[in-house]
Amino acid sequence: MKKLTTGVLLVGAAALLTATNVKAETVMKFSSWAPPTHPQNAKVFPLWGKRIEAATQGRVKWKIEYKLASPPKQFEVVRDGIADAAWIFHGYNTRYLATQAVEIPGLGATAEAASYASQKTFEDHLGKANEHRGVVVATMFSHGDAVIHTKKQIKSLADLKGLKIRVAGGVSSLVGKQLGVVAVKVPAPKVYETLSSGVADGVFMPVETQKTFRLKEVVPYVTFMPGGLYYGSFAIIASPAFLDKLSAQDRKAVLSTTGTSLAKAVGKIWEQGDITGLADAKKSGSKIQTAGSSIMSQYKGITANIEANWLKKMGKFKNINAKAALADLRAAAANYK
């Protein structure tokens, strides 16, 4: 009987220890929407997860989940507590204005430099717009310069007029309007289907999508615009409720993994994705060209009012000097090493 009692006590103690360990471990659920093979899902977000787990000494684990909501609904997924964190593209929602600073054509930076500049300017200036009410911004970032992907060769800007082009929203929509395209708006995961079915004749996206979204199969003509057709503003966001339930130590540890260091990591991997995507496109037989000086001169003239209109609209934020913010963003991107 004594041996039996001891055994029961040991089993009970083991169960108690197991329950304690389970309770001590918190899982951070991250919502994503691009293909699992996309550089963001395959490399960037797992990297952030590893940093979080290391910073909290394993007390906070990280898990990625797909299809919790459509890409435009990722903000609500985090705000409403369905997921603890997610990444969003600002162009999917019209409420974002300040975030368009990095998207304005002509930045001429890599994804890493643009991402760093976007986060730095958010910290110094644009965060005051408070456009992410209800969530915590872990970092701002940007994809590399967008290029023109089409089913036929583009020899002049006039060739784009009337074409059905998928645009993402934000500044990309403004660019499309200035170029006279017929805008087709679908989230990124639907782009291949939209092109292959003939609903669209082309798309504005970074060159990495030739590989990650298999665009080489449906739009093999790629036109680079020196300085960038435009850039794309994104953010990684986290739930305040999730952070609040952590201990002060773990909350501080999680937040230590955010900011410019995360922006640089995100941008660097996306930049590598552009390099890989371009190489893959060339290997697959895609026709790559770079717009000449005459086309670029025309393009700059056509899109000059995008910056002017952005500055004018930013006047509603009395606590932000938009002109200074834009100048600082460009300087940060240009001087990034």
N, C-alpha and C positions, 0 to 999 in steps of 0.2 A: 504493500500500500504506500509505503514511504517513497519507493522508487516511482510509482505511478504519479503521486502528488508532485514530486520534483519535476517529472516530465511535463506535466500539465503546466506547471509554473514557467518552465523554460519555453514551452510553446507560446504561452501567453506573453512572455517578455519579448520573444522574437516578433510576434504579431504587433506588439505595441511599438517596437522599434521601427518596423516596416511602415506602420501607419504614420509615425512621426516623420519619417523620411519623406513619405509621399506628401504629407502636409507642408513640409518645409520647401518643397520644390514647386515653383510657379511656372506655368507654360505660357509664353507669349505667342499668341496666334496671329500670324501675319497673312493678310489677304493679298493675293496677286491675280493677275489676269492675262499676262502675255504667255506665250507658249513656254512650257517647262525648260525647253532648250535655249530660250532667249538668254543673253548674257546677264540680264538683271536677275532672272530666276535661278540660273545655273551657278552664278558666281557672286554677284553683288549682295543680294539679300542673305544668302547663307553666310557670307563673310561678316555681315553685320550681326547675324545671329551668333556666330562664333565669338565675336567681340563682346557681345552682351553676356554670353555664358562665362567667358573668361573674367570679365570685369566683376561679375557677381559670384565668382567661384562656384559656378554650377547651380546656384540657387534659383536662377531664372533660366529656363530652357526656352528654346525658340523652335517654332514649327510653322511651315508655310502651308497654306491651304488655297485651293483654286475654286473658281466658280461660286464664290459666296454672293457675288453680285456682278452686274455689268460694269465695265470700266468707268462710265460716268457716275456710278453710284458708290464708288469706293470711299468717298468722304463720309457718306451717310453710314456705311458699314462700320466705320470706326467711331463716329459720333454716337451712334445708337448702340454700341457695345457688342455688335455681332462679331467683330474682330478687334484685336488689341492694337493692331498697326496695319498700314497698307501703303501703297504708293499711288499717287494721283497725277493725272495730266491736267494741268489747269485749263487748257483749251477746251475741254469737254463741258465746262460750265461758264456761263457768261458773268458770274459774279466776280471773277478775278480780273483785275485791271493792272494793279501794281506789278504783278508777276510777269506781265508782258515785256518788261524792260529788256530781259535777256533775249527775247524772241525777235526783236527788231532787226531787220536785215542789215548785214554789213559788219557783224561783230568780228568775223574772221579769226575765230579761236577754235581750239580743239574742244572736245567734250569735257575734258578734265579742267581746262582753264575756264571754260564757260560755267561749269558747275561750281567751281570755287568762287568765281566772281559773283554768281547768282546768290550763293549763301552769304558771302561777305556783305554784299549790298543789302540783303534781307536783314542781316543783323544791324547794319549801320543806318539804314534808311527805311526800306520798304516794308519791314515788319510792322511799322507803325500804322500801316493801313488796316491792320487787324482783319484781314480777309479770310483767316482760317479759324474764326471763332468756333469754339466747341471741341477743338483738337489741339494737340501739341505738335509743332513742326519740328521733326527730328533733323531734317536738312532739306534744302532746296537743291535742285540740280538740273542739268540740261542735257539733251542729246547733242550730238555734233551737228554740223551744218546740214540742213536738209537739201536734198537734191531732187531733180525732176526725173521720175521714172515713167516711161511711156511705151505704148505698143508700136509707135512709129518714131522715126528720127525727128527731132526738133531742130530746125535750121535757123529759126528766128522766133522772137517772142510772139509774132503774129500767128505762128503755127499753133500756139496754145489756145488762141481765142476760139471759143465755142466747144472745146474739148470737155468731156465729162471727167473731171479730176477729183479724186478723193482728197478732201482737206480735213484737217483734224479739229479745227476751231482755233480760237485765239488769233494770233497774228497770221497763221497760215491761211485762215479764211480771208483776212484782209488782203493778203498777197494774191490769192486766187481771184478776188474781186477786181483788183487792179489789173490783173492780166487778162480778164475777160473770160475766165473759164466758167463752166457750169459746175457749181459745187456739189459734190456728193459727200454727205457726212455719215460715216459709219465708224465705230470704234476700230482700233488697230487689228484686233483678232479677226475682224470680218473683211479685211482688205483683200486678201487673196481670193476669197469667194466672190467679192464684188467685181474684181477685175476679170476673173476667169469666166464669169457669167455674162460679161459684156455690159454690165451696168455702168462701169467706169472705163475710161480710156487710159487713165494714168493715175499717178498718186504723187504727192509731195511727202517724202519721208527721208530719214538719213540712209546712207548707203548700206549700213549693216543689214537692213531689211531685205536686200537682195538674197541674203542667205537665211536669216532668222525667220522671215515670213515667206520665203521661197518666191520672192518677186521675180527672180531671174527666169522663172518659168512662164510668166505672164506679161511682164513689162521689161523686155531685155534692152531697151534704150535708156541710158542713164546720162543725164546732163548735169555737170557740176557748175555751180555759180560761185566764182571766187568771192570770198568774204561771207558766203552763206546765203542761200535763198531765204532762210530764216532759221531760227533755233526753236527748241521746244522746252517749255518750262514745266518741271515736275516737282513734286515734294514727297518725302516720306513722312507720314504723319502717325501719331500715336494717340491712344486714348488716355485722357486725363484720369479717368476712373481706374484704369489699369495701373497707372503710375502711382496713384494715391493709395492703392491697396498694398503696395510694396513697402518694405521697411525703409526708413530714411536712408540707410546705408545702400540698399539695392536701388532705390530710386536715383540716388546720386550716381551710382555706378552705371546704370543704364544711360542716363543723360550724358555721362562722360564719353560715350561712344558716338554722340551725335555732333552736329555742327560742321565746320569746314573740313575736319579730318574725314568725316563720312562722305561729304560732297566730293572731295578729291578722289576717294576710293571708287565711288559710283561712276564719276566721270572718266576715270582712267580705264576702267573695264569697258565702258561704252565706247571709248576711243579705240580700244583694242578690237572691239566688235566691228567698228567701221573699217579698220585695216583688214581684218579677216573677211568681212563682207565684200569689200572691193576686190580682194584677191580671188575670192570664190566666184564673183561675177565675171571677172576676166577669164578665169579658167573654164567657166561654163559657156563662154561665147557671147556674153552681153556686150553691147557696143557702148563704150565709155567715151564721152567727150566733155570738154571744158568750154564754157561759153567764152567767146572772144571779147575784146575790149569794147567793140561797138555795141554788142548786146548788153554788156554790163553797164555801159553808160546810159543806155535806154532804160534798163531795169532800175537803176538808181533814181532816174528822173521820175519813173512811174510810181515808185514806192516811197519817195521822199516825204509825202504827206502822212505816211503811217507814223513816223516819229513825231511830227508836228501835232497830229491829232491826239497821240498818246499823252504828250506833254500838256495839251489843253485839257483833256479829260482828268488828268491827275491833279488839276487845280482844286478839285473837290476835297482833297486831303490837305487841309491847311497846315498840318504838322509835318509835311514832307516837302522838301525841295527836290522836285522830280528831275530838274535839269542837273543838279549836283549829283543826284543818285545815278543817273544815266552816265554821267561823266566818270564817276567813281567805278561803276561797273565795267566800263570799257577799259579804263586804266588798269583795273585789277586783272582783267582777262589778258590784256596786251603785255603786262609785266610779269605774268605768271611763269614760274620756272619749276 
